[in-house]
Amino acid sequence: MKLVTFNIRCESAVDGVNRFFFRRGLILDYIEQKQPDVICFQEMKHEMNAWMQEHLFHMGYTLSGGGRGGDWGSEHNPIAFKHGKYELLGLDTTWLSETPFVPGSRFPLQSSCPRIITWAMLKVAAGGRPFHIFNTHLDHQQADARVRGAKRVCEVIKEQTARWDFPFALCGDFNAYPDSEELGIFYDSPLGMTEQTAGVGTTWHDWGRGTSPQIDYIFTRGFERVGEVVKWDQELNGIYLSDHYPLEAELVRTDGGDA
């Protein structure tokens, strides 16, 4: 399974030539070229999500997952998968908060942005055992919200894998560096996850201007990586795919199943 985590950067006029309107054709062309099996997007605004859903469908993908707002709108963390290859067995979006089933809810000390985790259970259509995909985007302002959000993410994974004990992958923009308390929650989790993107360096690059440490990650259990992580760092005439570098990892199941 070729898995990608991709903070697509919300549509914003301040980005000039890198507004989503100008990038979207480049994004679709690159997805068509690379042919990932599953893509975990973050920062997909409602209008962007509708546009991508339509165009990805014609490329062979289903894009699923609710928005983080009180009306299930606003930004999404949707999961795209090849509908000719996979069957969708389960799907859910819940909030990273003390009331995870209340749309739009947040932790007390948090930015104005609600945060969510999207879960999908997939299986290869031709047969085999299912697997889980989890996709999230932690708070960009408050470390306390990221810590509590990370713990909630682990709770969701624990709940779903206790119900259906299958391999899983967790993708996302965690807005936290590898040596942070937030990342330590995942590294030290009793879930036994492996960080598959360690050492990739800068992922948020601020349209080619930044060199900050990694903040985008792929964790797995029940998968191992084949080859090196690929950073999607393409640029065309000053236009990038996003202000984050998407990360691609090719994974195989360690239980011998298909993915």
C-alpha positions as CSV (number, residue, x, y, z in Angstrom):
1,M,0.0,0.0,0.0
2,K,1.4,3.4,-1.0
3,L,0.2,5.7,1.8
4,V,0.5,9.5,1.7
5,T,-0.1,12.2,4.4
6,F,-0.8,15.5,2.8
7,N,-1.6,18.8,4.5
8,I,-3.0,20.5,1.4
9,R,-3.1,24.0,2.8
10,C,-6.5,25.7,3.0
11,E,-7.6,28.2,0.3
12,S,-6.2,31.7,1.2
13,A,-5.7,34.8,-0.9
14,V,-2.6,35.7,1.1
15,D,-0.8,32.8,-0.7
16,G,-0.8,34.7,-4.0
17,V,0.4,32.3,-6.8
18,N,0.2,29.5,-4.3
19,R,-3.5,29.8,-3.6
20,F,-5.3,26.5,-4.0
21,F,-7.0,27.7,-7.2
22,F,-3.6,27.9,-8.8
23,R,-2.2,24.7,-7.3
24,R,-5.1,22.3,-7.7
25,G,-4.2,21.2,-11.3
26,L,-0.6,20.5,-10.2
27,I,-1.9,18.5,-7.2
28,L,-4.2,16.3,-9.4
29,D,-1.4,15.8,-12.0
30,Y,1.0,14.7,-9.3
31,I,-1.5,12.3,-7.7
32,E,-2.2,10.9,-11.2
33,Q,1.6,10.4,-11.7
34,K,2.3,8.9,-8.3
35,Q,-0.8,6.7,-7.9
36,P,-0.9,6.4,-4.1
37,D,-3.4,3.9,-2.8
38,V,-4.5,6.0,0.2
39,I,-4.1,9.7,0.9
40,C,-4.8,11.3,4.3
41,F,-5.5,15.0,3.7
42,Q,-5.5,17.8,6.3
43,E,-6.7,21.4,6.1
44,M,-9.2,20.7,3.3
45,K,-11.9,23.4,3.5
46,H,-15.5,22.5,2.7
47,E,-15.4,24.0,-0.8
48,M,-12.0,22.5,-1.6
49,N,-13.3,19.1,-0.3
50,A,-16.2,19.2,-2.7
51,W,-14.0,20.1,-5.7
52,M,-11.4,17.4,-4.8
53,Q,-14.1,14.8,-4.2
54,E,-15.5,15.3,-7.7
55,H,-12.2,15.3,-9.5
56,L,-10.6,12.5,-7.5
57,F,-13.6,10.3,-8.2
58,H,-12.9,10.5,-11.9
59,M,-9.3,9.5,-11.1
60,G,-10.5,6.4,-9.3
61,Y,-10.6,7.6,-5.7
62,T,-13.3,8.0,-3.1
63,L,-12.8,10.9,-0.7
64,S,-14.6,10.4,2.7
65,G,-14.8,12.1,6.1
66,G,-16.8,14.9,7.8
67,G,-15.8,18.5,8.6
68,R,-14.7,19.8,12.0
69,G,-17.4,22.5,12.3
70,G,-20.6,22.3,14.3
71,D,-22.4,21.6,11.0
72,W,-19.8,19.1,9.9
73,G,-18.6,21.7,7.5
74,S,-15.4,23.9,7.7
75,E,-12.1,22.1,7.3
76,H,-12.0,18.3,6.8
77,N,-9.4,15.6,7.4
78,P,-10.7,13.4,4.6
79,I,-9.3,10.0,3.6
80,A,-9.0,9.2,-0.1
81,F,-8.7,5.6,-1.3
82,K,-8.8,3.8,-4.6
83,H,-12.4,2.6,-4.9
84,G,-11.4,0.1,-7.5
85,K,-9.0,-1.6,-5.1
86,Y,-10.6,-1.1,-1.6
87,E,-14.0,-1.6,0.0
88,L,-15.0,0.9,2.8
89,L,-16.2,-1.1,5.8
90,G,-16.4,1.7,8.4
91,L,-16.1,5.5,8.6
92,D,-16.3,8.0,11.5
93,T,-15.3,11.5,12.4
94,T,-15.1,12.6,16.1
95,W,-13.8,15.6,17.9
96,L,-10.6,15.9,19.9
97,S,-12.3,17.3,23.0
98,E,-13.9,16.3,26.3
99,T,-17.1,15.7,24.4
100,P,-15.9,13.9,21.2
101,F,-19.4,13.3,19.8
102,V,-20.4,17.0,20.0
103,P,-19.8,18.6,16.6
104,G,-17.5,21.6,16.8
105,S,-16.4,20.9,20.4
106,R,-12.9,21.9,21.6
107,F,-10.7,21.6,24.7
108,P,-10.9,24.6,27.1
109,L,-7.4,25.8,26.3
110,Q,-7.2,25.6,22.5
111,S,-7.3,27.8,19.4
112,S,-10.6,28.7,17.9
113,C,-10.3,25.8,15.6
114,P,-12.0,22.5,16.5
115,R,-9.9,19.4,15.9
116,I,-11.0,16.0,14.7
117,I,-9.9,12.5,13.9
118,T,-11.2,10.7,10.9
119,W,-11.2,6.9,10.9
120,A,-11.8,4.5,8.0
121,M,-11.7,0.7,7.9
122,L,-10.7,-0.7,4.5
123,K,-10.2,-4.0,2.9
124,V,-8.8,-5.1,-0.4
125,A,-11.9,-5.7,-2.6
126,A,-10.5,-9.0,-3.9
127,G,-10.4,-10.4,-0.4
128,G,-8.2,-10.4,2.7
129,R,-8.5,-9.0,6.2
130,P,-9.3,-5.3,6.9
131,F,-7.1,-2.6,8.2
132,H,-7.6,0.8,9.8
133,I,-6.6,4.3,8.7
134,F,-6.6,7.2,11.1
135,N,-6.1,10.8,10.1
136,T,-5.8,13.9,12.3
137,H,-4.5,17.5,12.6
138,L,-3.5,18.7,16.1
139,D,-3.9,22.3,17.3
140,H,-1.5,24.9,15.9
141,Q,-1.5,27.3,18.9
142,Q,-1.8,25.5,22.2
143,A,0.6,22.8,23.4
144,D,-2.0,21.7,26.0
145,A,-4.5,21.1,23.3
146,R,-2.0,19.1,21.3
147,V,-1.1,16.9,24.3
148,R,-4.7,16.3,25.1
149,G,-5.5,15.8,21.5
150,A,-2.7,13.3,21.1
151,K,-4.1,11.3,24.1
152,R,-7.6,11.4,22.6
153,V,-6.2,10.1,19.2
154,C,-4.6,7.2,21.1
155,E,-7.9,6.5,22.8
156,V,-9.8,6.4,19.5
157,I,-7.2,4.0,18.1
158,K,-7.4,1.8,21.2
159,E,-11.2,1.7,21.0
160,Q,-11.3,0.8,17.3
161,T,-8.5,-1.8,17.4
162,A,-10.0,-3.4,20.5
163,R,-13.2,-3.8,18.6
164,W,-11.5,-5.0,15.4
165,D,-7.9,-6.1,15.9
166,F,-6.4,-5.3,12.5
167,P,-3.2,-3.4,11.5
168,F,-3.5,0.4,11.4
169,A,-1.8,3.5,10.1
170,L,-2.1,7.0,11.7
171,C,-1.3,10.0,9.6
172,G,-1.4,13.7,10.2
173,D,-0.1,17.1,10.8
174,F,0.7,17.1,14.5
175,N,2.1,20.7,14.7
176,A,4.8,19.3,17.0
177,Y,8.5,18.5,16.6
178,P,9.9,15.0,17.0
179,D,11.3,15.8,20.5
180,S,8.1,17.3,21.9
181,E,5.9,16.0,24.7
182,E,3.1,15.5,22.2
183,L,5.1,13.2,20.0
184,G,6.3,11.3,23.1
185,I,2.7,10.3,23.7
186,F,2.8,8.4,20.4
187,Y,6.3,7.0,20.7
188,D,5.6,5.7,24.3
189,S,2.0,4.6,23.7
190,P,1.2,1.0,24.7
191,L,-0.4,0.7,21.3
192,G,3.1,-0.2,20.0
193,M,3.2,2.1,17.1
194,T,6.3,2.6,14.8
195,E,7.1,6.0,13.4
196,Q,7.7,5.4,9.7
197,T,8.8,8.9,8.7
198,A,11.6,9.5,11.2
199,G,14.5,11.6,9.9
200,V,12.7,13.2,6.9
201,G,13.5,16.7,8.1
202,T,11.4,19.8,7.2
203,T,7.8,19.1,6.2
204,W,6.3,22.6,6.7
205,H,8.4,24.7,4.4
206,D,6.3,27.9,4.1
207,W,6.4,27.9,0.3
208,G,10.1,27.1,0.1
209,R,11.2,29.6,2.7
210,G,11.3,27.5,5.8
211,T,13.6,24.8,7.3
212,S,11.8,24.0,10.6
213,P,11.8,20.4,12.0
214,Q,9.3,17.8,11.0
215,I,5.7,18.2,12.0
216,D,3.9,15.7,9.7
217,Y,4.1,12.0,10.5
218,I,3.0,8.4,9.7
219,F,2.8,5.9,12.5
220,T,1.8,2.3,12.0
221,R,1.2,-1.0,13.8
222,G,1.1,-4.3,11.8
223,F,2.9,-2.7,8.8
224,E,6.5,-2.3,7.8
225,R,7.9,0.1,5.4
226,V,9.5,-0.9,2.1
227,G,12.2,1.5,0.9
228,E,12.7,5.1,1.9
229,V,10.0,7.7,2.7
230,V,9.4,9.9,-0.4
231,K,9.0,13.7,0.2
232,W,6.8,15.3,-2.5
233,D,8.9,18.4,-2.9
234,Q,7.9,19.3,-6.5
235,E,7.7,23.0,-7.5
236,L,6.7,24.5,-10.9
237,N,7.5,28.2,-11.5
238,G,7.3,29.0,-7.9
239,I,4.1,27.0,-7.3
240,Y,4.3,24.1,-4.8
241,L,1.8,21.3,-4.0
242,S,1.3,22.9,-0.6
243,D,3.2,24.8,2.2
244,H,3.8,21.3,3.6
245,Y,5.7,18.5,1.8
246,P,3.4,15.5,1.5
247,L,5.1,12.3,2.7
248,E,4.7,8.9,1.0
249,A,5.5,5.6,2.5
250,E,5.1,2.2,0.9
251,L,3.8,-0.3,3.5
252,V,3.3,-4.1,3.6
253,R,1.4,-5.9,6.3
254,T,3.4,-8.0,8.7
255,D,0.6,-10.5,9.1
256,G,0.8,-11.6,5.5
257,G,-2.5,-10.0,4.6
258,D,-3.2,-7.7,1.6
259,A,-3.2,-3.9,1.8
